Structure formats: structure tokens, C-alpha cells
Amino acid sequence: MDKREFIKKGLTLGAGLPFLSIILQSCGEESLGAPLIDTNFSGNVIIVGAGAAGMTAAYLLQRNNIPYEVIEAAPVIGGRVKRIQDFADFPIDLGAEWIHTDPSILSEIVNDPTVTGDIDFITYNPQTIHLYKNGKVRERNWFNNFYSEWKFKNTTWFGFFERFILPSIEDNITLNLPVTSIDSSGSTTTVTTAHGNVRQADRVIVTVPIKILQDEVIEFRPALSSEKREVINNISMDDGLKVFIEFKERFYPDALLFGSFIEALTADDKTYYDAAFRKGSNRNILGLFTINDEATRYTSLGSDERIIEEVINELDDMFDGQASLHYQNHVIQNWSAEPYIRGSYSYTFSGSQNSMVDTLKAPINNKIYFAGEALSIDAQATVHGASESAYDTVRRMLSA
Ligand SMILES: Cc1cc2nc3c(=O)[nH]c(=O)nc-3n(C[C@H](O)[C@H](O)[C@H](O)COP(=O)(O)OP(=O)(O)OC[C@H]3O[C@@H](n4cnc5c(N)ncnc54)[C@H](O)[C@@H]3O)c2cc1C
């Protein structure tokens, strides 16, 4: 699948888009399945990475009374699910923000039907939409017929995991411990970390971003097969950046898209949006979501100072100098600069996605398993896709 085909697919599935076409939202979602698994497995498990996939895998092992430890390189849990609480009067998602499917998926992840009813959601269907093309901002409010999905009202993706998943697993998470090698040549598997700590496990679930596998941050012994390596190197994960800016006055629409109508619908690379939309806040918080080449334009500038300068300059050009006039404060989340993320999310560019994912998730000697957003077929590049892949992997691991 080439990039354009992927983007078209993304439009219909909602994968990777900040906004989602209303047409197919939540169609075809399959149930994640029961968390309790009939198993003879009695060993211990190490999960590498405490993002959505790692935390969901831990939650499932906890429910099945399987001993496990989650080893996370960063000083915080969450991975690409990250929150800032003190920037505005509502918590802001610095990574995943939209719920790219029916919110009932939250109940499915926790396997508790009450969860979704316990959270307030926003129907996210921006009403004022402008399009920037050839140096002009044009009103295109009729676009609002094409966009509708969901966001959290008072919480975030991070808040969801913190409230419903973390309490039962947090005692088993070790932070600040980058895994450097996984050796499955012996009878048990040896996991070694940057500080020289060595742990043994019967099974290991690797949930690190595809870019971390591409960059060979973790050495596998024996080495990964050439088939697996080829698949890893053929999945793209490019730059990713989010910026939030507070202004004294509001001068921008609910959403500002780029290019022609078709380009705005099919390309997901860059959007300015009112981050306070329906949050019940009086603050003026503008978000910038950008990935791939558009993100590289900013991340290649080399410093946060130059990024915000570029963003304010471009807003001034589009909105007649109002950005610098009303600017108050900003926060930048450069995902490409996170040492254990290194980009936005996966795109399958070449080959059949099904066979690529099958090759990647095939366990190694029944000892090393893989999970994470890149391994979801229906929901690649999303949080619920990462959780879905964890359900699938844990089920296969405990049934083997
Ligand atoms: C800018 C941006 C916007 C997005 N918007 C949305 C959205 O609106 N909606 C949506 O559903 N999805 C969105 N996504 C995608 C979503 O965030 C991801 O698909 C999902 O969070 C990935 O979860 P994961 O567990 O697969 O990977 P991650 O969250 O990346 O978790 C992997 C973990 O592994 C850790 N790790 C890496 N290397 C090592 C090592 N050597 N040793 C130990 N630990 C290691 C990392 O620190 C990380 O915590 C967005 C992503 C980005 C970047």
C-alpha cells in the first residue's frame, strides 16, 4: 500500500487522522474479547514498555494471576499517551487526544460495562472550519458535515489509563530502566537493561514503538529473522509534534485545515484546532497537530524557541498579526525528540498489511511476543489499536 492509499484508508477507518469521517466511524470494530483466559501457563512475564499496549497487557496478566513486571525506559508511564494538567483549566492530551471509534471501546479495554457511562465525552464536530490555500484563509463551514468523532470532556487518554488500568498494575512497573538486550537463546529469556540489571522471564512481551525496533535500540539474541527485520524496516514512523498556545483573544476558527477540499480530507499531516472546543473553558487554547513531512518542517528547526517562533509567524501571516498580538503562553511536545518514542505513529507503506503484521507478531521460540499500535490491523496508529493488540498477544501467549 503506498502512502496515498494508506491515507485514503486512514480517512475511512479514522486511523491516524486527527478528525474522522462520520461515514464509517466505529463500523467493523470487533470485540476485544474476555480478559480471563483458559491457560496452563505458570511462568513469569516481562513486558517492555508502559504505553497503552504495555499497560493493557499488564492489566490482562494481573486479571489472570500471572506474575509479571513492566519495564519502562522513561521516567513516566503512558508512552504516547501523555497529559499536561496545569497549562489550562482543563487537562490537555500532549499525545493521543481523539477517540477514533465508539467510546464504548473504553469499557471493552477495562472489561467493565460501567466505565464508558462514567466518563463525559464531547462529540467532536468542529462548526467553524477554515481552509488555508495559496496564501488565503477561506471559510468552509460546510465541512462540518464531514467531521464527527469523540473526545474526553474533563479527562484525557492518560486520565483514563490512570483511573481504570493503573491502580491494579502500578506496583509491578519499574520506570527509568531502558531495556538494551533480550536473549532468548537459553531455557529462560534474559532481559538486560542500560544499568546492567539482568532479569529472567519465561515470556517477554515487547511493546516499544516501531522506530525503536528500526533503530535497534534493543539487541535481540539470536538476531531477529530477516523476514521480521524487513517488515520492521518497511513500516514508516515519521516525525510528530503538538503545540498548544494560549491567546488573550480568540481569532481562529474551530479548525483550520490546509490545501484543497480533497487534500484537507485525505491528508492528515497538519491541523490547527480549538483545543478548548466544548471543554467548558473560557480560555483561548489553540492546538497544532502535525506529523510526517509537515512535522519535520518544525522539528528540524532544532529548538523549541525556533518552533514557537515559526508557529507564531505563520499564524500572524494567516490571521493578520493577531497571534503575536494576543500570545500569552505555549507548550510544545516534540514526539520525535522523545528518546524512547522517536516519531508519531506507524504507517504501513509497502506490502500487505495483514501479512506484515502476522510476520511481525509471530512469537520467537514461543518466548518473545510483540504488541503495540503498529500491530493492529483495524486500528493501527491509535490507542485502542494498541490495547487491542495487547489483548490479542496476551491471548495467544497464554493459549500457546
Ligand atoms: C502526536 C500524536 C497524536 C496522536 N493522536 C492520537 C489520537 O488522537 N487518538 C488515538 O487513538 N491515537 C493517537 N495517537 C497514537 C497513539 O498515541 C498511539 O498509537 C498509542 O499511544 C501507542 O501505544 P503503544 O503502547 O503501542 O506505544 P507507546 O505509547 O509508544 O509505548 C511504548 C513504550 O515503550 C517504551 N520504550 C521504548 N523503548 C524502550 C526500551 N528500550 N526499554 C523499555 N521501554 C521502552 C516507551 O518509553 C513507551 O512508554 C497519536 C500519537 C501521536 C504521537
The ligand as an SDF file (V2000), in Angstrom:
LIG
                    3D

 53 58  0  0  0  0  0  0  0  0999 V2000
    1.0920   13.4850   18.0870 C   0  0  0  0  0  0  0  0  0  0  0  0
    0.2770   12.2350   18.2460 C   0  0  0  0  0  0  0  0  0  0  0  0
   -1.1090   12.3100   18.1880 C   0  0  0  0  0  0  0  0  0  0  0  0
   -1.8690   11.1620   18.3060 C   0  0  0  0  0  0  0  0  0  0  0  0
   -3.2360   11.2770   18.3160 N   0  0  0  0  0  0  0  0  0  0  0  0
   -3.9730   10.1790   18.5510 C   0  0  0  0  0  0  0  0  0  0  0  0
   -5.3680   10.3190   18.7710 C   0  0  0  0  0  0  0  0  0  0  0  0
   -5.9150   11.4380   18.7380 O   0  0  0  0  0  0  0  0  0  0  0  0
   -6.0870    9.1940   19.0460 N   0  0  0  0  0  0  0  0  0  0  0  0
   -5.5060    7.9530   19.1120 C   0  0  0  0  0  0  0  0  0  0  0  0
   -6.1970    6.9510   19.3610 O   0  0  0  0  0  0  0  0  0  0  0  0
   -4.1700    7.8040   18.9210 N   0  0  0  0  0  0  0  0  0  0  0  0
   -3.3950    8.8850   18.6650 C   0  0  0  0  0  0  0  0  0  0  0  0
   -2.0590    8.7700   18.5510 N   0  0  0  0  0  0  0  0  0  0  0  0
   -1.4570    7.4200   18.5240 C   0  0  0  0  0  0  0  0  0  0  0  0
   -1.3840    6.7870   19.9140 C   0  0  0  0  0  0  0  0  0  0  0  0
   -0.8230    7.7120   20.8130 O   0  0  0  0  0  0  0  0  0  0  0  0
   -0.5120    5.5450   19.8400 C   0  0  0  0  0  0  0  0  0  0  0  0
   -0.9910    4.6890   18.8030 O   0  0  0  0  0  0  0  0  0  0  0  0
   -0.5140    4.7240   21.1350 C   0  0  0  0  0  0  0  0  0  0  0  0
   -0.4880    5.5480   22.2690 O   0  0  0  0  0  0  0  0  0  0  0  0
    0.6860    3.7990   21.0840 C   0  0  0  0  0  0  0  0  0  0  0  0
    0.7070    2.9550   22.2220 O   0  0  0  0  0  0  0  0  0  0  0  0
    1.8150    1.8080   22.3030 P   0  0  0  0  0  0  0  0  0  0  0  0
    1.6850    1.1820   23.6270 O   0  0  0  0  0  0  0  0  0  0  0  0
    1.7730    0.9650   21.0950 O   0  0  0  0  0  0  0  0  0  0  0  0
    3.2220    2.5950   22.1890 O   0  0  0  0  0  0  0  0  0  0  0  0
    3.8460    3.7000   23.1550 P   0  0  0  0  0  0  0  0  0  0  0  0
    2.7970    4.5270   23.7700 O   0  0  0  0  0  0  0  0  0  0  0  0
    4.8930    4.3750   22.3580 O   0  0  0  0  0  0  0  0  0  0  0  0
    4.5210    2.8380   24.3200 O   0  0  0  0  0  0  0  0  0  0  0  0
    5.7700    2.2120   24.1520 C   0  0  0  0  0  0  0  0  0  0  0  0
    6.5670    2.3940   25.4280 C   0  0  0  0  0  0  0  0  0  0  0  0
    7.8110    1.7060   25.2970 O   0  0  0  0  0  0  0  0  0  0  0  0
    8.8000    2.4460   25.9800 C   0  0  0  0  0  0  0  0  0  0  0  0
   10.1140    2.0450   25.4990 N   0  0  0  0  0  0  0  0  0  0  0  0
   10.6930    2.3130   24.3150 C   0  0  0  0  0  0  0  0  0  0  0  0
   11.9100    1.7480   24.2570 N   0  0  0  0  0  0  0  0  0  0  0  0
   12.1020    1.0910   25.4210 C   0  0  0  0  0  0  0  0  0  0  0  0
   13.1890    0.3060   25.9550 C   0  0  0  0  0  0  0  0  0  0  0  0
   14.3040    0.1130   25.2680 N   0  0  0  0  0  0  0  0  0  0  0  0
   13.0480   -0.2230   27.1930 N   0  0  0  0  0  0  0  0  0  0  0  0
   11.9060   -0.0210   27.8950 C   0  0  0  0  0  0  0  0  0  0  0  0
   10.8710    0.7290   27.4520 N   0  0  0  0  0  0  0  0  0  0  0  0
   10.9620    1.2560   26.2190 C   0  0  0  0  0  0  0  0  0  0  0  0
    8.4540    3.8950   25.6220 C   0  0  0  0  0  0  0  0  0  0  0  0
    9.0530    4.8110   26.5130 O   0  0  0  0  0  0  0  0  0  0  0  0
    6.9220    3.8720   25.7100 C   0  0  0  0  0  0  0  0  0  0  0  0
    6.4670    4.2120   27.0030 O   0  0  0  0  0  0  0  0  0  0  0  0
   -1.2550    9.9080   18.4800 C   0  0  0  0  0  0  0  0  0  0  0  0
    0.1440    9.8260   18.5660 C   0  0  0  0  0  0  0  0  0  0  0  0
    0.9010   10.9800   18.4490 C   0  0  0  0  0  0  0  0  0  0  0  0
    2.3960   10.8840   18.5710 C   0  0  0  0  0  0  0  0  0  0  0  0
  1  2  1  0
  2  3  1  0
  2 52  2  0
  3  4  2  0
  4  5  1  0
  4 50  1  0
  5  6  2  0
  6  7  1  0
  6 13  1  0
  7  8  2  0
  7  9  1  0
  9 10  1  0
 10 11  2  0
 10 12  1  0
 12 13  2  0
 13 14  1  0
 14 15  1  0
 14 50  1  0
 15 16  1  0
 16 17  1  0
 16 18  1  0
 18 19  1  0
 18 20  1  0
 20 21  1  0
 20 22  1  0
 22 23  1  0
 23 24  1  0
 24 25  2  0
 24 26  1  0
 24 27  1  0
 27 28  1  0
 28 29  2  0
 28 30  1  0
 28 31  1  0
 31 32  1  0
 32 33  1  0
 33 34  1  0
 33 48  1  0
 34 35  1  0
 35 36  1  0
 35 46  1  0
 36 37  1  0
 36 45  1  0
 37 38  2  0
 38 39  1  0
 39 40  1  0
 39 45  2  0
 40 41  1  0
 40 42  2  0
 42 43  1  0
 43 44  2  0
 44 45  1  0
 46 47  1  0
 46 48  1  0
 48 49  1  0
 50 51  2  0
 51 52  1  0
 52 53  1  0
M  END
$$$$
